[in-house]
Structures are given as C-alpha cells and as structure tokens.
C-alpha cells in the first residue's frame, strides 16, 4: 500500500483527472493535482482494525495525517 501524507497531495496527479490545479512536468501539463480529503475517493489509512469479542464490534481507528486514493485501490 502506498499511503500519502495529505499535505503532499498537491504534488500528486489525480488518476481520475478531477483534481485541483494543473501539474506540469518540464513545462507540459500532465494532469490535475490530488485534492485529498475534499475528494469522494480519498480514504484514510486504518491504524487500528480489531474485533472486540466483548461488544462484538470492530474497533477502527483512522489516521488524520495520511491516506490513499480510493479510486485506484488500497
């Protein structure tokens, strides 16, 4: 899994082309920048994923710093 720190999203090209500002490589536009949490496809990294036998429920805890693009998979 390739997680990205949300602050670095603006340097990453959105695979769906629905991102923010244009990203250029050697002066040529290559796509739009990832917009992180503002995108419906953004998913946060799961830091804790355990089954609690007592409550019979999943205990989930998500990162507030890094995540991944849900459009391209985990």
N, CA, C and O atoms as a GROMACS GRO file, in nm:
protein
  296
    1UNK      N    1   0.084  -0.118   0.000
    1UNK     CA    2   0.000   0.000   0.000
    1UNK      C    3   0.088   0.123   0.000
    1UNK      O    4   0.187   0.131   0.073
    2UNK      N    5   0.052   0.217  -0.082
    2UNK     CA    6   0.125   0.343  -0.090
    2UNK      C    7   0.040   0.454  -0.031
    2UNK      O    8  -0.049   0.507  -0.097
    3UNK      N    9   0.069   0.489   0.093
    3UNK     CA   10  -0.002   0.598   0.158
    3UNK      C   11   0.069   0.728   0.125
    3UNK      O   12   0.189   0.730   0.097
    4UNK      N   13  -0.007   0.836   0.128
    4UNK     CA   14   0.050   0.967   0.102
    4UNK      C   15   0.006   1.061   0.213
    4UNK      O   16  -0.109   1.056   0.259
    5UNK      N   17   0.097   1.146   0.256
    5UNK     CA   18   0.062   1.248   0.355
    5UNK      C   19  -0.023   1.350   0.282
    5UNK      O   20   0.013   1.397   0.174
    6UNK      N   21  -0.135   1.386   0.341
    6UNK     CA   22  -0.230   1.473   0.272
    6UNK      C   23  -0.167   1.605   0.226
    6UNK      O   24  -0.205   1.659   0.122
    7UNK      N   25  -0.073   1.657   0.302
    7UNK     CA   26  -0.008   1.782   0.265
    7UNK      C   27   0.071   1.769   0.134
    7UNK      O   28   0.098   1.870   0.069
    8UNK      N   29   0.107   1.647   0.095
    8UNK     CA   30   0.182   1.624  -0.028
    8UNK      C   31   0.092   1.599  -0.149
    8UNK      O   32   0.142   1.582  -0.261
    9UNK      N   33  -0.039   1.596  -0.130
    9UNK     CA   34  -0.132   1.565  -0.239
    9UNK      C   35  -0.118   1.659  -0.358
    9UNK      O   36  -0.129   1.617  -0.473
   10UNK      N   37  -0.094   1.786  -0.330
   10UNK     CA   38  -0.087   1.884  -0.438
   10UNK      C   39   0.027   1.857  -0.536
   10UNK      O   40   0.032   1.918  -0.643
   11UNK      N   41   0.119   1.766  -0.500
   11UNK     CA   42   0.229   1.730  -0.589
   11UNK      C   43   0.201   1.600  -0.664
   11UNK      O   44   0.285   1.554  -0.742
   12UNK      N   45   0.083   1.539  -0.640
   12UNK     CA   46   0.048   1.410  -0.699
   12UNK      C   47  -0.063   1.428  -0.801
   12UNK      O   48  -0.160   1.499  -0.776
   13UNK      N   49  -0.050   1.365  -0.915
   13UNK     CA   50  -0.152   1.375  -1.020
   13UNK      C   51  -0.271   1.288  -0.986
   13UNK      O   52  -0.255   1.171  -0.948
   14UNK      N   53  -0.390   1.344  -0.999
   14UNK     CA   54  -0.515   1.271  -0.975
   14UNK      C   55  -0.536   1.171  -1.090
   14UNK      O   56  -0.537   1.213  -1.206
   15UNK      N   57  -0.553   1.041  -1.062
   15UNK     CA   58  -0.570   0.944  -1.168
   15UNK      C   59  -0.701   0.958  -1.245
   15UNK      O   60  -0.714   0.910  -1.357
   16UNK      N   61  -0.798   1.025  -1.184
   16UNK     CA   62  -0.927   1.044  -1.249
   16UNK      C   63  -0.936   1.179  -1.322
   16UNK      O   64  -1.032   1.203  -1.395
   17UNK      N   65  -0.838   1.265  -1.301
   17UNK     CA   66  -0.836   1.395  -1.368
   17UNK      C   67  -0.939   1.493  -1.314
   17UNK      O   68  -0.978   1.586  -1.383
   18UNK      N   69  -0.982   1.472  -1.190
   18UNK     CA   70  -1.085   1.558  -1.132
   18UNK      C   71  -1.031   1.645  -1.021
   18UNK      O   72  -1.107   1.702  -0.943
   19UNK      N   73  -0.901   1.656  -1.013
   19UNK     CA   74  -0.837   1.726  -0.901
   19UNK      C   75  -0.838   1.876  -0.912
   19UNK      O   76  -0.923   1.936  -0.978
   20UNK      N   77  -0.742   1.936  -0.845
   20UNK     CA   78  -0.733   2.081  -0.835
   20UNK      C   79  -0.651   2.145  -0.945
   20UNK      O   80  -0.685   2.133  -1.063
   21UNK      N   81  -0.544   2.213  -0.907
   21UNK     CA   82  -0.462   2.288  -1.003
   21UNK      C   83  -0.383   2.195  -1.096
   21UNK      O   84  -0.359   2.078  -1.064
   22UNK      N   85  -0.344   2.248  -1.210
   22UNK     CA   86  -0.270   2.169  -1.309
   22UNK      C   87  -0.127   2.143  -1.262
   22UNK      O   88  -0.063   2.229  -1.203
   23UNK      N   89  -0.078   2.023  -1.290
   23UNK     CA   90   0.060   1.986  -1.261
   23UNK      C   91   0.134   1.978  -1.393
   23UNK      O   92   0.087   1.918  -1.489
   24UNK      N   93   0.253   2.040  -1.396
   24UNK     CA   94   0.334   2.043  -1.517
   24UNK      C   95   0.464   1.966  -1.496
   24UNK      O   96   0.521   1.968  -1.387
   25UNK      N   97   0.509   1.899  -1.599
   25UNK     CA   98   0.636   1.829  -1.599
   25UNK      C   99   0.714   1.878  -1.720
   25UNK      O  100   0.673   1.858  -1.834
   26UNK      N  101   0.825   1.943  -1.694
   26UNK     CA  102   0.906   2.006  -1.799
   26UNK      C  103   0.821   2.101  -1.884
   26UNK      O  104   0.837   2.108  -2.006
   27UNK      N  105   0.733   2.174  -1.818
   27UNK     CA  106   0.650   2.273  -1.887
   27UNK      C  107   0.527   2.217  -1.956
   27UNK      O  108   0.449   2.293  -2.012
   28UNK      N  109   0.509   2.087  -1.953
   28UNK     CA  110   0.395   2.023  -2.018
   28UNK      C  111   0.292   1.982  -1.912
   28UNK      O  112   0.327   1.914  -1.816
   29UNK      N  113   0.164   2.022  -1.928
   29UNK     CA  114   0.064   1.981  -1.830
   29UNK      C  115   0.041   1.830  -1.836
   29UNK      O  116   0.017   1.774  -1.943
   30UNK      N  117   0.050   1.763  -1.720
   30UNK     CA  118   0.034   1.617  -1.716
   30UNK      C  119  -0.093   1.573  -1.644
   30UNK      O  120  -0.126   1.455  -1.645
   31UNK      N  121  -0.162   1.665  -1.583
   31UNK     CA  122  -0.287   1.631  -1.514
   31UNK      C  123  -0.319   1.731  -1.406
   31UNK      O  124  -0.255   1.835  -1.393
   32UNK      N  125  -0.420   1.698  -1.328
   32UNK     CA  126  -0.463   1.785  -1.219
   32UNK      C  127  -0.417   1.726  -1.086
   32UNK      O  128  -0.401   1.604  -1.074
   33UNK      N  129  -0.396   1.812  -0.989
   33UNK     CA  130  -0.345   1.771  -0.858
   33UNK      C  131  -0.453   1.704  -0.774
   33UNK      O  132  -0.571   1.738  -0.782
   34UNK      N  133  -0.411   1.609  -0.692
   34UNK     CA  134  -0.499   1.544  -0.595
   34UNK      C  135  -0.548   1.649  -0.495
   34UNK      O  136  -0.473   1.739  -0.458
   35UNK      N  137  -0.674   1.639  -0.452
   35UNK     CA  138  -0.730   1.734  -0.357
   35UNK      C  139  -0.754   1.672  -0.219
   35UNK      O  140  -0.816   1.733  -0.133
   36UNK      N  141  -0.704   1.549  -0.199
   36UNK     CA  142  -0.709   1.485  -0.067
   36UNK      C  143  -0.848   1.468  -0.012
   36UNK      O  144  -0.937   1.416  -0.080
   37UNK      N  145  -0.869   1.512   0.111
   37UNK     CA  146  -0.995   1.489   0.182
   37UNK      C  147  -1.116   1.554   0.115
   37UNK      O  148  -1.229   1.517   0.145
   38UNK      N  149  -1.096   1.647   0.025
   38UNK     CA  150  -1.208   1.710  -0.044
   38UNK      C  151  -1.263   1.623  -0.157
   38UNK      O  152  -1.364   1.659  -0.219
   39UNK      N  153  -1.200   1.510  -0.183
   39UNK     CA  154  -1.241   1.419  -0.290
   39UNK      C  155  -1.321   1.302  -0.231
   39UNK      O  156  -1.289   1.252  -0.123
   40UNK      N  157  -1.423   1.258  -0.302
   40UNK     CA  158  -1.504   1.145  -0.257
   40UNK      C  159  -1.424   1.015  -0.257
   40UNK      O  160  -1.460   0.920  -0.186
   41UNK      N  161  -1.317   1.008  -0.334
   41UNK     CA  162  -1.237   0.888  -0.342
   41UNK      C  163  -1.129   0.876  -0.236
   41UNK      O  164  -1.067   0.770  -0.222
   42UNK      N  165  -1.104   0.982  -0.160
   42UNK     CA  166  -0.998   0.982  -0.059
   42UNK      C  167  -1.034   0.888   0.056
   42UNK      O  168  -1.147   0.891   0.104
   43UNK      N  169  -0.939   0.806   0.098
   43UNK     CA  170  -0.957   0.715   0.211
   43UNK      C  171  -0.842   0.732   0.308
   43UNK      O  172  -0.727   0.746   0.267
   44UNK      N  173  -0.872   0.731   0.437
   44UNK     CA  174  -0.771   0.746   0.539
   44UNK      C  175  -0.708   0.612   0.572
   44UNK      O  176  -0.774   0.508   0.565
   45UNK      N  177  -0.581   0.613   0.607
   45UNK     CA  178  -0.511   0.491   0.649
   45UNK      C  179  -0.575   0.436   0.777
   45UNK      O  180  -0.603   0.512   0.870
   46UNK      N  181  -0.598   0.306   0.781
   46UNK     CA  182  -0.651   0.241   0.901
   46UNK      C  183  -0.534   0.207   0.992
   46UNK      O  184  -0.448   0.126   0.956
   47UNK      N  185  -0.532   0.267   1.110
   47UNK     CA  186  -0.423   0.243   1.205
   47UNK      C  187  -0.454   0.128   1.299
   47UNK      O  188  -0.364   0.060   1.347
   48UNK      N  189  -0.581   0.107   1.326
   48UNK     CA  190  -0.621   0.001   1.417
   48UNK      C  191  -0.746  -0.066   1.361
   48UNK      O  192  -0.842   0.000   1.325
   49UNK      N  193  -0.742  -0.199   1.354
   49UNK     CA  194  -0.853  -0.276   1.297
   49UNK      C  195  -0.862  -0.407   1.374
   49UNK      O  196  -0.798  -0.505   1.339
   50UNK      N  197  -0.944  -0.407   1.479
   50UNK     CA  198  -0.953  -0.524   1.566
   50UNK      C  199  -1.099  -0.559   1.592
   50UNK      O  200  -1.186  -0.472   1.593
   51UNK      N  201  -1.124  -0.686   1.614
   51UNK     CA  202  -1.256  -0.733   1.651
   51UNK      C  203  -1.262  -0.743   1.804
   51UNK      O  204  -1.179  -0.809   1.865
   52UNK      N  205  -1.361  -0.678   1.864
   52UNK     CA  206  -1.380  -0.682   2.009
   52UNK      C  207  -1.481  -0.792   2.042
   52UNK      O  208  -1.599  -0.781   2.009
   53UNK      N  209  -1.433  -0.896   2.107
   53UNK     CA  210  -1.519  -1.010   2.142
   53UNK      C  211  -1.630  -0.971   2.240
   53UNK      O  212  -1.740  -1.026   2.235
   54UNK      N  213  -1.602  -0.876   2.328
   54UNK     CA  214  -1.700  -0.836   2.429
   54UNK      C  215  -1.820  -0.766   2.367
   54UNK      O  216  -1.935  -0.801   2.395
   55UNK      N  217  -1.794  -0.666   2.284
   55UNK     CA  218  -1.903  -0.589   2.223
   55UNK      C  219  -1.947  -0.646   2.088
   55UNK      O  220  -2.048  -0.604   2.032
   56UNK      N  221  -1.869  -0.741   2.037
   56UNK     CA  222  -1.892  -0.799   1.905
   56UNK      C  223  -1.902  -0.690   1.797
   56UNK      O  224  -1.993  -0.689   1.714
   57UNK      N  225  -1.805  -0.599   1.804
   57UNK     CA  226  -1.797  -0.491   1.706
   57UNK      C  227  -1.651  -0.469   1.666
   57UNK      O  228  -1.559  -0.503   1.740
   58UNK      N  229  -1.633  -0.412   1.546
   58UNK     CA  230  -1.498  -0.377   1.501
   58UNK      C  231  -1.454  -0.249   1.569
   58UNK      O  232  -1.532  -0.155   1.584
   59UNK      N  233  -1.328  -0.246   1.611
   59UNK     CA  234  -1.267  -0.125   1.664
   59UNK      C  235  -1.178  -0.071   1.553
   59UNK      O  236  -1.077  -0.132   1.517
   60UNK      N  237  -1.215   0.043   1.499
   60UNK     CA  238  -1.139   0.104   1.390
   60UNK      C  239  -1.085   0.240   1.434
   60UNK      O  240  -1.153   0.316   1.503
   61UNK      N  241  -0.964   0.267   1.394
   61UNK     CA  242  -0.904   0.397   1.420
   61UNK      C  243  -0.832   0.439   1.293
   61UNK      O  244  -0.751   0.364   1.238
   62UNK      N  245  -0.861   0.560   1.246
   62UNK     CA  246  -0.804   0.608   1.121
   62UNK      C  247  -0.701   0.719   1.146
   62UNK      O  248  -0.711   0.794   1.244
   63UNK      N  249  -0.604   0.727   1.057
   63UNK     CA  250  -0.504   0.831   1.062
   63UNK      C  251  -0.567   0.965   1.027
   63UNK      O  252  -0.662   0.970   0.948
   64UNK      N  253  -0.517   1.073   1.084
   64UNK     CA  254  -0.562   1.207   1.048
   64UNK      C  255  -0.460   1.276   0.959
   64UNK      O  256  -0.476   1.393   0.923
   65UNK      N  257  -0.353   1.204   0.924
   65UNK     CA  258  -0.242   1.264   0.850
   65UNK      C  259  -0.227   1.205   0.710
   65UNK      O  260  -0.206   1.279   0.614
   66UNK      N  261  -0.237   1.073   0.698
   66UNK     CA  262  -0.211   1.013   0.569
   66UNK      C  263  -0.324   0.920   0.525
   66UNK      O  264  -0.397   0.863   0.606
   67UNK      N  265  -0.334   0.906   0.394
   67UNK     CA  266  -0.437   0.820   0.336
   67UNK      C  267  -0.395   0.774   0.198
   67UNK      O  268  -0.276   0.765   0.168
   68UNK      N  269  -0.495   0.744   0.115
   68UNK     CA  270  -0.466   0.696  -0.020
   68UNK      C  271  -0.584   0.727  -0.111
   68UNK      O  272  -0.691   0.765  -0.065
   69UNK      N  273  -0.561   0.711  -0.240
   69UNK     CA  274  -0.665   0.735  -0.338
   69UNK      C  275  -0.753   0.610  -0.348
   69UNK      O  276  -0.706   0.503  -0.388
   70UNK      N  277  -0.878   0.623  -0.312
   70UNK     CA  278  -0.971   0.511  -0.319
   70UNK      C  279  -1.011   0.474  -0.460
   70UNK      O  280  -1.066   0.366  -0.482
   71UNK      N  281  -0.986   0.561  -0.557
   71UNK     CA  282  -1.018   0.531  -0.696
   71UNK      C  283  -0.925   0.426  -0.754
   71UNK      O  284  -0.965   0.347  -0.840
   72UNK      N  285  -0.800   0.424  -0.707
   72UNK     CA  286  -0.704   0.328  -0.760
   72UNK      C  287  -0.682   0.210  -0.669
   72UNK      O  288  -0.601   0.122  -0.700
   73UNK      N  289  -0.752   0.204  -0.556
   73UNK     CA  290  -0.747   0.088  -0.469
   73UNK      C  291  -0.650   0.097  -0.354
   73UNK      O  292  -0.561   0.182  -0.352
   74UNK      N  293  -0.669   0.007  -0.258
   74UNK     CA  294  -0.584   0.004  -0.140
   74UNK      C  295  -0.465  -0.084  -0.163
   74UNK      O  296  -0.381  -0.099  -0.074
   0.00000   0.00000   0.00000
